[in-house]
Amino acid sequence: MKRKIIALSLALITAFSLAACQKTPEQEFVAKKDTDRLIEQAGMSDDKASTEALNIPESYICESSALNGKLNISADAEITLPGAASLPIARVSVDVFTQEQVTKVFHYFYPDAKPKQYAGQAETKAQIGESMKALMLSRENGTYPGTQEEYDAELENLQKRFAAAPDSDTEGSISDGTMQQRTGNAGSTHNELWVYDDASSFHVITYPAEDISATSTLRYTSENRARQYREGKNLSYSLSEQGMTEETRKSLTVSYDDALSRCWDFLELFGCSKKDFSVNKTLIVQDTDTNLNPGGHYAYRIYFSRLINDVPVYYPGFGSSDNADGYAFSWAHEALYFDVDNAGIANVEWDSPIKVNEIAEDNASLMPFEDISNICANMLSMNYAPVVQDAFEGKVTLDIEITDVELAILCIREQGGAQTEGLIVPIWVFRGVNKGTDENGEVRYLGSASSIFALQDRFAAGEIAAEGYARGNMNKMEQFYHYYPAEPALQNLLVINAVDGSIIDLDKGY
């Protein structure tokens, strides 16, 4: 049996005292990453130890209390290691869905019938005319950024599109799967296809790779609009933990292997194989009607993770980024899942695809876990002491329980590069629950420290109005009761760079 790591209480107490005078420590303690230095550090050791040789314990144990019992941190968490003996560092970038890929998917879902376009999918002469006017005006006033040749080519392209465009955009026109160029409110352009028939809808929106304002998404829904597969209490469970219940087995007759095969067939349309992706987890999900009442239909929900040197990239979770403070453009983590039922693929959601450009280091040197565990204890105390003292004015006791710890790899934004460039780095993820209890014993489960303060800042700025409250009129304890769930919610409590020990903010991407 490997030894267990026990965090030192003294370090925690010291950290608590330091944190007492700080509201939002993230700018001070989120270290800025120097990419070249990080890669150099990852490759420093000539005799790099494998993950098996790092003497990583089987579990992480921690228990400490501070602020007169108002802040309690505990852990008896299993440590999960990747299957690979070494972890890579890789350079990646934001990817886009190409017309060739979209055409293949279009014909995959609609091999015979021609679906119809939703309104707003066809460029009209009026829209293209406005783009032409803006282009010519930029040339006249000297603000056009390109060369004369680039200007002429852009103008010619607009003229061709103008000639082929309809006078008006009528919902219901037949689509051949070609994406249409659209112009956003800020003048930025993107390509979009959004079609439907009686049984499904297919929506792709892809932004230029250099556009940092948004990322590409692809969604297909086999839309029996009366029902939809969902995760949630009494609506889903882990296939690996529970298997198939008798009720589910009677309804969901397609085998898991057949369902998975359909997912791989889809990924092959993009030139992807088992070298590029692996199954992250599989759930059994139940449908609900429009009133969110459970139905009698079931599907496999299969999550996939991108592979780098056979190591899956960690995904923080759908909708994990709140980035409410507007400090920086939020890094969008790649996400991909399928719902497969008896009829085939019912839903696909693929957000923020990435492209692997270079493996910068095959076998990164990692910090000892004992050092990582001490960083975890210190940073949790620094992050959450201000929550106790300021966010809820000492009226809420926080009990932070670390339930599991994982060594993985994650995509962060590359320091010094374009905001669309990322770096895959080894990380330690500490997950658990953050339980808040008020003075009357009422319990709520909170998010990260930064998200708590970001929400309060938005209230203070008058950006949020809750039911029955004017903007900015809800006090801090009312926010506690109104915005946080009474049921336990698993959180990414802390993410630590396994190479240099710096803290990674999942929302900001560094």
Stockholm file with secondary structure:
# STOCKHOLM 1.0

chainA/1-510         MKRKIIALSLALITAFSLAACQKTPEQEFVAKKDTDRLIEQAGMSDDKASTEALNIPESYICESSALNGKLNISADAEITLPGAASLPIARVSVDVFTQEQVTKVFHYFYPDAKPKQYAGQAETKAQIGESMKALMLSRENGTYPGTQEEYDAELENLQKRFAAAPDSDTEGSISDGTMQQRTGNAGSTHNELWVYDDASSFHVITYPAEDISATSTLRYTSENRARQYREGKNLSYSLSEQGMTEETRKSLTVSYDDALSRCWDFLELFGCSKKDFSVNKTLIVQDTDTNLNPGGHYAYRIYFSRLINDVPVYYPGFGSSDNADGYAFSWAHEALYFDVDNAGIANVEWDSPIKVNEIAEDNASLMPFEDISNICANMLSMNYAPVVQDAFEGKVTLDIEITDVELAILCIREQGGAQTEGLIVPIWVFRGVNKGTDENGEVRYLGSASSIFALQDRFAAGEIAAEGYARGNMNKMEQFYHYYPAEPALQNLLVINAVDGSIIDLDKGY
#=GR chainA/1-510 SS CCCCEECCHHHHHHHHHHHTTCSCTHHHHSCCCCHHHHHHHHTCCSSCCCGGGSCCCSEEEEEEEETTTTEEEEEEEEEECCSSSSCCEEEEEECCCCHHHHHHHHHHHCSSSCCEECTTCSCCHHHHHHHHHHHHHHHHTTCCCSCHHHHHHHHHHHHHHHHHSCSSCCTTCBCCSCCEEEECTTSCEEEEEEEECSSCEEEEEECCTTCTTCCCEEEEECCCTTEEEECSTTTEEEHHHHCCCHHHHHHCCSCHHHHHHHHHHHHHTTTCCTTTEEEEEEEEEEEEETTCCEEEEEEEEEEEEEEETTEEBCCCCTTCCCCTTCSSCCCCCCEEEEEEETTEEEEEEEESCEEEEEEEESSCCCCCHHHHHHHHHHHHHHHHHHIIIIITTTCEEEEEEEEEEEEEEEEEECTTSCTTEEEEEEEEEEEEEEEEEETTSCEEECCCHHHHHHHHHHHHTTCCCCTTCCTTCCCHHHHHHHHSCSSCCCEEEEEEETTTCCBCCTTTTC
#=GC SS_cons         CCCCEECCHHHHHHHHHHHTTCSCTHHHHSCCCCHHHHHHHHTCCSSCCCGGGSCCCSEEEEEEEETTTTEEEEEEEEEECCSSSSCCEEEEEECCCCHHHHHHHHHHHCSSSCCEECTTCSCCHHHHHHHHHHHHHHHHTTCCCSCHHHHHHHHHHHHHHHHHSCSSCCTTCBCCSCCEEEECTTSCEEEEEEEECSSCEEEEEECCTTCTTCCCEEEEECCCTTEEEECSTTTEEEHHHHCCCHHHHHHCCSCHHHHHHHHHHHHHTTTCCTTTEEEEEEEEEEEEETTCCEEEEEEEEEEEEEEETTEEBCCCCTTCCCCTTCSSCCCCCCEEEEEEETTEEEEEEEESCEEEEEEEESSCCCCCHHHHHHHHHHHHHHHHHHIIIIITTTCEEEEEEEEEEEEEEEEEECTTSCTTEEEEEEEEEEEEEEEEEETTSCEEECCCHHHHHHHHHHHHTTCCCCTTCCTTCCCHHHHHHHHSCSSCCCEEEEEEETTTCCBCCTTTTC
//
